[in-house]
Amino acid sequence: MSEATLYYNMRQLNDTFEVFQERAWFVVINGRIVERGVGGSLPDRADKVNMYNGYVMPGLINCHTHITLNPNDPLLLEKQVSIPHLTKIALDNLAELLTAGVTFFRDLGAPYDIDIEIKKLIDRGELTAPDAVVSGTPIVMTGGHGYQLGIESDGVAEVIKHTRQLLKKGVGCIKLMATGGVMTKGETPHDLQLSFAEMQAAVTEARHKGIHTAAHAQGLSGVKLAIQAGVDSIEHGVYLDDEAIELFLENGTYLCPTLAAPYFIVKEGEQHQIPSYMVEKSKAMLDVHRHSLAKAITAGVKIVLGTDAGTPFNFFKHTPFELKLLVDCGMSTSEALKAATIYGAELMGIEQDFGKLIVGSYADFLVLAENPLDNIEVLMKEKQVYKKGKRYK
């Protein structure tokens, strides 16, 4: 057994995410918290780390990334890029994620099983990176959104076969393309793509293995179909009405809004030659996206942090910026911290290991100079990042 390390003299975010408790401490053995407390006498441990009264909270969980995409190259999907090149891009992006304070991520679309193989390296301890759930190649209709990195599937039988193939490879999530989107030319976010029956078939197969599902769904009809088909999370959810929000609540479906994706396409579009079809579609959705999210927040829909990192100029280091966008839409800072930690963990079924700093969980945590409950933008500043009790930066 490894030596125990005592981390002390910290202000730690409490379990309800409402206040930072002073004089908090915890003990870590083999990367996990084995003991914790507030005040009183400290345990006698040879190895001690003084947190110097910093604000300590769980590491961030980014529930929507694309690690093999290069944010500097909006047309990467249209090019013939080698597996080694894509792998190098992914490794660079993982380092950027961890530096930004992301200690767990969910990757929702990568070609050639690169994300699956990288996860194996992470799980074996051969790569210092955030832990992960990965989806492998998304299931898309022929010529549908993201077909360049997806597995084209038409009809229930093909969807079932391809879902089973992905499950055989060991994915932790099945990604489905319910609607069109921004980055694929010749379609709109409102286009219906995978059918209700196709999505329901994939959900059923995934649940047989205890695996959750995520649906790219931007247009209103596609959002409703995906929720009714039983998916666990809606990615983007740009166009929502009262009926859609009620469906979220009735079914316990999570919403991963990824506000940063259209934000950076619009912000950087003209000066970085992002294709006009991407810019125009993003401009058309900016205001309605925020309005939909504000309504969902007010209604109590469970929101998780996800950025769609890898899309044009949407860098992995900008993950904390998504929290500012959530708060700007009316989310409290406490709820934003939950969206960035425990809610994502609950969505993926990993809440016993990640998302909170409790006895038994991994010691993945951030040390901040200021209180993020007072100002969420603190998370965008320099911070200390610890992964399983070891300082990364």
N, C-alpha and C positions, 0 to 999 in steps of 0.2 A: 504494500500500500504506500502511496506517495505521502510525503509529509504534509501536514495540515498547514494552511496559510490563513492568518487572521487579517481581514481587511476592516479597518476601524476609523473612527473619527470622521464619519460621513453623515450627510443628510440624505436619507434614503427615501425614495418614493414609496408610500405605503400601499397596501394591497388593494385599496379602493381608488387609487390614483388621484387622491384629493389633496394630499399634503406631503411634504418632505419631513421625515422625522429626524430630529437632531440626535447626535450621539449614537447613531446606529452602527451595527457591526455584523459581519458574518464570517464563517469559517468555510474554507474550500478545500476539498480533498478530491483528487482525480478529476478536477474540472467541475465538480458539483458542490452546491451549497449543502453542508451537513448540519449546520447550526447557525442561528442568527438571534439577534436581540437588539434592544434599544436601552441605552443607559446601563446602570449597574456596573458590576465588576466584569472586566474583560476576561475571556478564557486565556489560560496560560499556553501560548503557542510560541515556538521558537521563531518561526517565520511570521513577520508582521509587516503590513503595508499600510502606511498612514495616508488616508485620503484627503487630509488637510481641509476638512470641512466642505469638500466639494459636494455637488448635487449628483446623487447616484440613481440611475434608473435603468430598466432593462434595455438591452440593445434593440435597435429598430428591426422590424420585419417588413420587407418590401414584397408584397404579394403579386407583383406583376413586373417581370423583367424579360428581356431578350438578350441573353449574355453574348450571343454570337453576332449581334448587330453592332455596327460602328456608327455612333451618333453623328460623326463628321461626314458620313457618306450616305445621303438620303436614298441613293439608287443602288445600294449594295445588293439588294435582293434580285436586281435585274442582271447581275454580273455572274460570271463563272469564277467563283472564289474557292480556292483549295481548302481541304480539311485542315491542314496545318495552319494556314492563314486564319481561318475562322477560330481555331483553337487558341491561337495567340491573342486574337481580339477578346475572346472569352476570359482568358486568364488576366489580361489587363483590366477588364471590366470588373472582375471579382475583387482585385486589389483595390480598385476605386470604391467599390461598395463598402468594403470593410473599413477603409479609411473614413468614409462618411458616417460610420456608426451603424451600418447594417450588418447584423450578426446572423440573420437568416433571410433567405429569399425564396420565392417561388418563380421558377422560370416557365414561361408559357409559350414556348415555341422556339425550337432550334433544329436545324437539319442534321442529318448524318449521325444521330444519336450522340452528338458531342456533349450535350448537357447531361445525358445519362452516364457517359463515361467519366466526365469530370466529377459528378456526384460520387461515383465509386472511389475516386482518389480522395475526395474530401472525407468520406466515411471511414476510409482506411487510415486517415491521419497523414497521408502523403502530400497533402496540399493545404497550406494555411489559407483559409477562405471562410466565408460564412457557410453555415450548414444550409441544406437546400431540400426542397421538393421540386421535382422537374416533371414536365409533361411529355418530353420528346416532341415528335412532330404533331402539330395540331391536325384534327380531322376536319377536312374542308370538302365542299362539293367541287366537282371538276371545274376549274377556272375560277373558283371562289376566292374570297378574301384570304390573302397570305398563302396562296397555293404554292408559291416558290419555296416555302419551307414546310409545307404541310403534306399530308397524305390524302390524295384526292379520292373521295368516297361517294358513291351514288347508290342510294337505296339502302334499306335496312340491313340486308345481308352483308353488303360490303362494310357498312359501319360496324356491325358486330364483329366481323373478322378483323378489321383494323384495330378496333378497341382491344380485342383479345391479344393481338400481336404486341400492342404497346404494353399491356399488362404483363405479358410474358417477359418483356425487356426490363420490367421493374420500375415503371413510372409511378409517381406518387399522385398524379393528377391526370385527368383526361381533359384536353382542351378542344372545344367545339366552336366552329364558326357559324353563328346563327344569322349574321347579317353581313352586308358589305361594310366597307370602312373607308378610311382616309388614304392609306398608302397604296392601295391597288387601283390602277387606272381603269376607267370605264365602268365604275360602279358607284353607288351612293350608300351612305349609312342606313338608308331605309330599305335597301334591297333585302328581301328574304332569301336565305340560302339553305342551310340544312333545314329539313322539315321537322315538324313535331315528332313524327314517328321515328325518324333517324336519331334525333337527340335523345328521345326516351329510351331507345334501344341501347345507346352508349351509356346512359345513366344507369340502366339496369345492370349491364355487364360490369361497370365499375363498382357498383354497390355490392355485387357478389363477392368482390375482393376487398371490400372496405376502403375503396379509393374514391375520393371526391372528384367533382367535375366543375369546370369553369367554362362559361360561354362568352365569347366575344359577341356582344349585342349592343348596337348603338341606336338603331331605330326602334320606335315604340312597339310595333307589332312583333318584331323579333325578340325584344325583351320579354314581352308577355308569353310568347311561345316557349322560350327557353325556361322561364320560371315554371310554367305549367308542365313542361317535360321533366322537371325535377332537378335541374342543375343546382349546384350548391352556391355558386357565385356568378354574378353578372359582371362582366368586365366592360367598363366605360359607362353604360346606361345613360346615354346622352339625353334621349328624349323620353321623359316619364310623365304620365298623367296620374290622376288620383287612383284610377283602377290599377295601374301598374304598381304604385306604391303599396296599395292594399295587398296585392299579390306577394310582394316582398315580405310583408308582415305576416300574412297567413302561412306562408311556406317556410319562414325562417331563412330566407335567401339573403346572402351577403351581397353588398354592392362595393365594387372596387372601381372608383370613378376615374382614376388616372387623369386628373385635370392637367398635369404638366405636359402631356403629349401634345394636345392642340395648342396649348399656350406657347411652347417653344417653336412650333412650326410657324405660328403667326408672327412671333417676336423676331425670329431669325430668318424668315422666309426670303425677303427681297435681297438682303445683303449676302446670303449664302446660296443663292440659286436653287432653293428647294423648288421642285416642280410646281407650277401654278395650280394644277389640279389638287395637290395636297394642301396648298395654302388656302385656296378658295373654300374647300370643304371644311377646313379647320375654322376659318373665319365665320362661316355660317353657323357653326355649332357652339362657339365660345359662350355667348350669353345664355342660350337655352340650356346648355350643359350646367352652368352654375345655378341657374334658376331651378332646374330639376333636382340638383343635389341639395339645394337649400330646403326644398320641400321634403325631400327624403330625410334629411337631418331632423327637421321639425317633427316629422311623423314617427321618428324612432327607428328607422331602418338601420340595421347593423352595417357600419361602414368600415372597410379595412384600407390601410395604406397600400397603394400600388402606384407606380409611376409610368409604366410602359417604357422604362429605360432602354435605350438602344434606338428608339425612333429619332427622327432628325433633331439633332442638337439638344436632345433630352438626355443629358449625361448622367451616369450612375451616381456621381458625386452630388447631384442635385436632389437626391432622395428627400432630404429634410425640407426642401422647398415645397414639396407637395403638402406638408403639414400647414404651412402658411396659407396655401390656397384653400385648404379645408376650413381653416379658421375664418378666412375671409368670406366664406359662404355661410357662416353662422355657427360653426361647430365650436364648442367650448374647448379650451386648451386641455382640460382633463380628458374629454372624449377623444381629442386628437391623439393624445398619448396612448389611450386604449386602442385606437384604430391602428396605431403604429406598432403595437406590441401584442397584447393579450387577445384582441379580436382576431388578428391574423392567425395566431397560434390556435385558437379555437376552431377557426375555419378549416385548418389543415389537420386538426386532431393531434397537435403536438404540445398542448398546453401544460402537460405534466413536466415537460423538459424545457420549454422556451416560453417567453412572453411575460414572465414574472420572476422576481428574485425571492423564491421560497425554498424551503428545505426540500431537497431532491432535484431541484431544477439546475440546469447548467448555469455557471457563473459567467454569463454573457451580459456585460453591462457597460454603461457610459458614465464618465465623470465630467460634469459640466461646471463651468465657473458661475453660472447664474441659474435662477429658477425658471424652467420652461413653462410652469403653470402661470407665471406672470408675463412671459413673453416667449411664444413658441419659436420665434426666430433665433433664440439662443442655440437651437439645435443645428443651425446653419453655420455656426462659428466653430472655431477650433475646439476639440474635445479629446479626452483620453478614451480609448476603446480597449476593452478587455474581452478576450474570447476564451471561454472555459478557464477563467482565472488567470490567464496570461496576458500581459499588456501587449497589444499590437502596435499602438502609437500613443 
